[in-house]
Structure formats: structure tokens, C-alpha cells
Amino acid sequence: MKITVQFGGGAELLFGKVKNHDLDLPTGEKPWTIKGLIEWLKLNKLTERPELFVQGDSV
């Protein structure tokens, strides 16, 4: 699934100072959720300070 994720307000600093990310997410048996997308971003795109992006189940 192809999507574009945009960060602003300083959040882009956590993602390599890049505001726009064009992503091609893997497809699977389960549909994507916002929670799943946030976890995927954390594991695949986040470059620094994960504690500022996700705390437990909160963003």
C-alpha cells in the first residue's frame, strides 16, 4: 500500500529531518491500522529519540 506521511512541528527532527515520507507498506492478511502504522514508523523510519514519538501505547 502506497501512502505519504508528513511530519511537522518539530516531529520531522525525529525522522532524519525529513518532513515527507513516501512509503510502500507491506501488505498482509490484516488491514493496516493507525496503531500498526505508528509501530511500523517507529521500527523502520525513526532515527532518534523514540521516547519523544511513542510512550507505551501513546503518541
Backbone hydrogen bonds in HBPLUS format (Angstrom, degrees):
<---DONOR---> <-ACCEPTOR-->    atom                        ^
c    i                          cat <-CA-CA->   ^        H-A-AA   ^      H-
h    n   atom  resd res      DA  || num        DHA   H-A  angle D-A-AA Bond
n    s   type  num  typ     dist DA aas  dist angle  dist       angle   num
A0025-LEU N   A0001-MET O   2.71 MM  24  5.04 142.8  1.84 163.5 150.9     1
A0003-ILE N   A0023-LEU O   2.93 MM  20  5.33 154.6  2.00 142.7 150.9     2
A0023-LEU N   A0003-ILE O   2.75 MM  20  5.33 163.9  1.78 162.7 167.5     3
A0005-VAL N   A0021-HIS O   2.87 MM  16  5.17 161.9  1.90 147.7 151.7     4
A0021-HIS N   A0005-VAL O   2.82 MM  16  5.17 157.3  1.87 154.6 161.9     5
A0007-PHE N   A0019-LYS O   2.75 MM  12  4.83 153.4  1.82 137.6 147.0     6
A0011-ALA N   A0008-GLY O   3.20 MM   3  5.43 159.2  2.24 117.0 115.7     7
A0013-LEU N   A0010-GLY O   3.05 MM   3  5.64 153.8  2.12 114.7 121.9     8
A0014-LEU N   A0011-ALA O   3.02 MM   3  5.60 150.8  2.11 114.9 122.5     9
A0015-PHE N   A0012-GLU O   2.99 MM   3  5.10 151.3  2.07 103.6 112.8    10
A0017-LYS N   A0012-GLU O   2.88 MM   5  4.89 126.8  2.17 144.8 144.5    11
A0047-THR N   A0014-LEU O   2.86 MM  33  5.80 164.7  1.88 157.2 161.5    12
A0018-VAL N   A0015-PHE O   3.36 MM   3  5.95 151.3  2.45 111.5 117.7    13
A0037-LEU N   A0033-THR O   2.89 MM   4  6.16 154.0  1.96 149.0 156.4    14
A0038-ILE N   A0034-ILE O   2.88 MM   4  6.13 161.9  1.92 155.8 159.8    15
A0039-GLU N   A0035-LYS O   3.07 MM   4  6.31 161.0  2.11 148.9 153.7    16
A0040-TRP N   A0036-GLY O   2.94 MM   4  6.12 156.7  1.99 145.3 152.1    17
A0041-LEU N   A0037-LEU O   2.83 MM   4  6.08 160.4  1.87 154.1 159.2    18
A0042-LYS N   A0038-ILE O   2.94 MM   4  6.15 157.8  1.99 146.8 153.0    19
A0043-LEU N   A0039-GLU O   3.01 MM   4  6.26 157.1  2.06 149.1 154.5    20
A0044-ASN N   A0040-TRP O   2.84 MM   4  5.86 147.0  1.95 150.5 159.7    21
A0045-LYS N   A0041-LEU O   2.85 MM   4  5.04 158.2  1.89 135.6 140.8    22
A0046-LEU N   A0041-LEU O   3.01 MM   5  6.18 144.5  2.14 162.2 161.4    23
A0052-LEU N   A0049-ARG O   2.98 MM   3  5.75 162.7  2.01 123.5 128.7    24
A0053-PHE N   A0050-PRO O   3.02 MM   3  5.19 146.7  2.14 103.9 114.0    25
A0054-VAL N   A0050-PRO O   2.99 MM   4  6.15 173.9  2.00 172.0 170.4    26
A0055-GLN N   A0058-SER O   2.83 MM   3  5.19 165.5  1.85 149.2 154.2    27
A0058-SER N   A0055-GLN O   2.98 MM   3  5.19 162.4  2.01 124.1 128.4    28
